[in-house]
Amino acid sequence: MSFQAYLDSVEDKTGLLPRTLVERAKERDYDGSAGVSGGSP
């Protein structure tokens, strides 16, 4: 499966463009921009 086929599959299954999914993730701070780390200090 090519990368483009993967992106097309994501769009078919969700009805959303991958770019839209990334924007939604950023809105919900799933991209780590909130400064929260998962590791030990």
C-alpha positions as a Markdown table, in Angstrom:
| # | Residue | x | y | z |
|---|---|---|---|---|
| 1 | Met | 0.0 | 0.0 | 0.0 |
| 2 | Ser | 1.4 | 3.4 | -1.0 |
| 3 | Phe | 1.3 | 6.3 | 1.4 |
| 4 | Gln | -1.3 | 8.0 | -0.8 |
| 5 | Ala | -3.5 | 4.9 | -0.7 |
| 6 | Tyr | -3.2 | 4.9 | 3.1 |
| 7 | Leu | -4.3 | 8.6 | 3.2 |
| 8 | Asp | -7.2 | 7.8 | 0.9 |
| 9 | Ser | -8.2 | 4.9 | 3.1 |
| 10 | Val | -8.2 | 7.2 | 6.2 |
| 11 | Glu | -10.4 | 9.6 | 4.3 |
| 12 | Asp | -12.8 | 6.8 | 3.2 |
| 13 | Lys | -13.1 | 5.4 | 6.7 |
| 14 | Thr | -13.5 | 8.7 | 8.6 |
| 15 | Gly | -15.0 | 11.0 | 6.1 |
| 16 | Leu | -12.3 | 13.5 | 7.1 |
| 17 | Leu | -9.1 | 14.6 | 5.4 |
| 18 | Pro | -5.9 | 13.7 | 7.2 |
| 19 | Arg | -5.2 | 17.4 | 7.6 |
| 20 | Thr | -8.5 | 17.8 | 9.4 |
| 21 | Leu | -7.6 | 15.0 | 11.8 |
| 22 | Val | -4.3 | 16.7 | 12.6 |
| 23 | Glu | -6.0 | 20.0 | 13.2 |
| 24 | Arg | -8.5 | 18.3 | 15.6 |
| 25 | Ala | -5.6 | 16.6 | 17.4 |
| 26 | Lys | -3.9 | 19.9 | 17.9 |
| 27 | Glu | -7.1 | 21.4 | 19.3 |
| 28 | Arg | -7.3 | 18.7 | 21.8 |
| 29 | Asp | -3.6 | 19.0 | 22.7 |
| 30 | Tyr | -2.8 | 15.4 | 21.4 |
| 31 | Asp | 0.3 | 16.8 | 19.8 |
| 32 | Gly | 2.1 | 17.4 | 23.1 |
| 33 | Ser | 2.1 | 21.2 | 22.8 |
| 34 | Ala | 0.6 | 21.4 | 26.4 |
| 35 | Gly | 4.0 | 20.6 | 27.8 |
| 36 | Val | 3.0 | 17.3 | 29.3 |
| 37 | Ser | 5.6 | 14.6 | 29.1 |
| 38 | Gly | 5.0 | 10.9 | 29.4 |
| 39 | Gly | 8.4 | 10.0 | 30.8 |
| 40 | Ser | 10.0 | 10.3 | 34.2 |
| 41 | Pro | 11.3 | 13.8 | 35.3 |
